[in-house]
């Protein structure tokens, strides 16, 4: 490359897919990735920095995205049919990445991340036998052994798509050499350009004065032949985006904004309750002179040297703002739940005819099976490139994923995910009982409200029947309780 080459160049689709994927993966991973990112918690115009800092430190993310992704990924990977591979590639299934990872485990992780972020890449590479260089291996006619690398889409910077697939791609990487105990190693960056016939690697030492991707210090470091005849980068997508094979739509795309809004509303309501965590005692009927003699003896006793005409009230958390926040939270939670269940079962309700169930099964098959087929085609391409590295026939390679789905099993999976959320105090048992998938599994004539009454009787307490602390119960009442002295 010439000195004026723009090493930081990225494909026009990179930025858009990066933002969408970043949000989806953050909400899927949850925890610190959300709670330590101030971009996800908006500071209100009239909120002081100190108040915002308190709210930011207290923020807790409830992960609604992970169960959706995990259900989809588990369905296509569980009980997979066996692969059909050339005999010389069979043993590779026990260690596909040179790290001891089995093929099923490796691709289950790839497909899960594809569902979570919309896309994940697999690079098919090969290396010579230990102790010799690639040039020496090629000169001796030794066959290279292929392996797979799971690539973060963030490192796939640029590409060109031809009439029959990728023409070239640029992969960013980083590493360290010379690292040893008590010895500081040298960090470096790499840019590898893969074409259908060769690869070229550029490298530069990481320097505090140079930004990643700039031209400072970049030099050609290595190059080699690509015998596969294909660019060895394979995209795995949950759902393709129009016009590009190098970006995809995550499984949670329809609920991302709702999940983020729930996180923000949770924070706002939590701060409102936090500010009122200690009830305020309002005492009337005392002069400034009498105030010094007034003593609160206990939570249920007031003492004064001048009794009579004195009233005291505890001011509690109540008002339309509290109830409005609670109602909005409930509505958003129900929306996420219904959208997620609609992915599994478009039809809902307790009673369904056999015909409607069959239609439902076809719709379910179409949605999940399409994901399975995309993954099957992508994985088959990985093995075909590996076969080409070894100059093997790839015509009979087949890597099917599970495509035989049952609506009942899908309902079971969603119910299981909901029960798991309840056990973590993320949703209430009432939410589970109101879910269409749960209703369908119950006996004829079953009603959620009657079931709740039975649970209350069994537990001997109306509070015990609730899976979580209900805010409407906390915020109910008049808001003040007074006594006259």
LINHU-V480599 format. One record per run of one state. SS is the DSSP state (h for helix, s for strand, l for the rest). FROM is the first residue (numbers start at 1). LEN is the number of residues. If there is no record, write none. Layout:
SS;FROM;LEN, SS;FROM;LEN
This chain:
l;1;11, h;12;18, l;30;2, h;32;4, l;36;2, h;38;3, l;41;8, h;49;10, l;59;6, h;65;13, l;78;6, s;84;1, l;85;2, h;87;8, l;95;8, h;103;15, l;118;1, s;119;9, l;128;6, h;134;6, l;140;5, s;145;7, l;152;1, h;153;3, s;156;7, l;163;2, s;165;13, l;178;2, s;180;1, l;181;2, s;183;1, l;184;2, s;186;10, l;196;2, s;198;8, l;206;13, s;219;7, l;226;7, s;233;5, l;238;2, s;240;2, l;242;2, s;244;5, l;249;7, h;256;20, l;276;4, s;280;5, l;285;3, h;288;4, l;292;3, s;295;4, l;299;2, s;301;3, l;304;7, s;311;5, l;316;4, h;320;25, l;345;9, h;354;36, l;390;8, s;398;1, l;399;8, h;407;17, l;424;5, h;429;5, l;434;2, h;436;6, l;442;6, h;448;12, l;460;11, h;471;5, l;476;4, s;480;5, l;485;1
